[in-house]
Amino acid sequence: MTTRRIPRKRRGQRHQFFDADGVDEVLSCVLRLTSEVSALSERLYLTERALEDKGMDVASAIESYQLSEADESVLSAERQRLIETVLAQLGASSEGAESIEDDLSIGS
């Protein structure tokens, strides 16, 4: 009995749906941004409702809030994380990924 060898692909290799270079990556970035915006919108909505239930006027407090240097630092770090998360897809296709054999040898 002959065994068929399954060809190994590089792990993480993605299918390409559009012929033009970069379109898949840009679409992936848009989807990641949409996911981030959706999650943040839901959290903000729930936070505002929870605080309003406690009798706090959140909308006017947010509008009048003055950012401190510490606030600016935290927001800057979070902004950088978001940029790296969204743009990571653009580098993933050009950098490649480790092969399956490399993954298996790491565990040995």
N, C-alpha and C positions, 0 to 999 in steps of 0.2 A: 504494500500500500504506500503510495506516495503522499507525502504531506505537502500541502501548498503553503508557501511562505507568504504571509501578509506583508505587503510593502509598508515600510515605516515612513511616516511623514514627520517632519519636524513638528514637535509639539507646539501648539499655539498658532500654527499656520492657519490663516483664515481664508475662506472662500472669497472670491472676488465676484461681485454681482454686476458692477458697471465696468465698461470697457475703458473709460478714461481714467488715467492715473490720479489717485488722490480722492476720487469721489466717494469711495467706500469709507475712507478715513474721516472725511469731513462729515458724512452722514452719521458715522459713529459718534463724532464729537457732538453733533446736534442732539443726538439721542441721549448722550450722557448729560448734557446741559438741561435738557427737558426733564430728565429724571431728577436732577438736583433741584431744579426750580419747583417741581411738583412736591418733592419731599419737604422743602423749606416752606412752601405755601401752606401745606397741611399743618406743619408744626406751628407756624405763626397763627393760623386761624384758631387752632386748639388752645394755644397759649392765651390769645386774646379773650376767647370765650371763658376759659378757666378763671382768668383774672377779673373779668367783668362779673362773673358769678360771685366773686369775693368783694364786689363793690368798688373795684378800681377802674378809673377812667384811663384806659391804656392808650387810646389814640392820641389824646392831648399830651400825655406824659412822653410818648415817643417823639412827637413833633417838637417838644420843648427841650428834650434831653441834649446836654452838651457833652461831647466826647472828650475823655481825658487822654493823656498820652498813652496810658496803659490800654485803654479801649482801642486807640488807633493801632497799637502794636498787635493786639489780638486779632483785630479785623484784617490787618495786613497779612498776618501769617495764615489766616483762614482763606483769604483771597488767593494767596500763593498756592495753597493746597488745592483749591478748586481749579486753578489754571493748570497745575501739574496733572490733576486727575483727568481733566477734559482733553488736554493735549497729549497725554500718554499714548493714546491710540495712534497718533500720527507717527511717533517714533517706533511703535511696536512692529509695524510691517516692514520697516527698513532695517531695523536692528536684527530681526530674526529671534529665534528662541532656541533654548537648548534642545538637543535631540532626545529621544526616548532613551537611548543607550546611556547618555550622560546622566539622566535622571536615575536610572537603575544603578549606575555605578556609585552614585552618591550615597545610596542607602546601604551599600555593602561595607 
